[in-house]
């Protein structure tokens, strides 16, 4: 296979180091409107997405603001990139102020046909370590789709919440979250680009921001719970500045269903396993 074949990227690896700086933890807290009075001895759930980021010089960025494909991630022509979902297992907390590393590998690359054209699915395995001990194991699904109008309207009504919170995703929140995660994708902070190039009616809420909001709403509703695993996926984009709701319901003493809704229809969903 040639280097122009995306499947040739299977097995490629990347390692990224981070010191988990306490000052950056505070900036992440501000971006999420989290309680600054809490102890940050351990990194809160899913905040690792704001760390272990391998940035690129401007010359290596594409017009969408992402790093050009063909480095660690496979080439995908001029397709639009989406964070489709993922699965995580939490083995031990990441400790703030202690060095760690992320060890990543391209696990699979699959081409499929969808309603809006070709879809290239890339699954990346991430393993996060401190002192050579595994803290978080993650599989992340990235989708590259042909340029076409995104599917914005949901058809599935959201279930009834047992607990819920409202998130108001204003442009400052989206900008701050882009900044702390070093995410250059312009759909999150450049409204003319999001509208005129990728076809969205407004700024798009980050998938990781939605997943983090769902998980932390669960933890606020169930203080003391220890999350063991999380599986999540995007059903349709959420558009700012319209408010959306996150919440869920218990399925058993150790399992919960989480989701985000906007306008009464399902947008993102997740399943979570925990210990009380």
Number of C-alpha atoms within 10 A of each C-alpha: 8 8 11 13 12 21 18 15 24 18 14 15 16 13 15 14 16 16 15 22 13 16 11 14 23 15 18 22 19 16 20 18 10 13 10 12 6 8 9 15 13 15 17 17 16 18 18 18 15 20 22 19 17 12 13 12 7 10 8 14 16 14 12 20 14 18 22 20 16 14 11 16 22 22 19 20 13 15 18 17 19 17 16 21 22 21 18 20 18 19 15 14 15 24 18 19 17 15 15 23 20 22 16 20 20 23 18 17 22 12 15 10 10 11 7 13 11 15 20 21 19 25 21 22 22 21 19 24 19 19 10 9 12 18 18 22 18 19 20 20 21 19 20 21 24 17 16 13 11 15 13 14 15 17 12 12 13 19 15 11 16 10 16 20 18 15 17 12 21 15 18 11 21 22 17 17 25 21 16 20 19 17 18 19 22 21 23 23 23 17 17 16 19 20 15 11 16 18 16 21 15 21 26 24 23 22 20 21 21 24 26 19 22 26 23 19 20 25 15 13 15 12 9 10 15 15 20 17 18 23 20 25 20 22 22 20 21 26 20 19 17 14 15 20 23 27 24 27 17 16 12 9 10 15 18 17 22 27 28 28 24 22 14 16 17 21 27 25 23 21 19 22 20 14 11 11
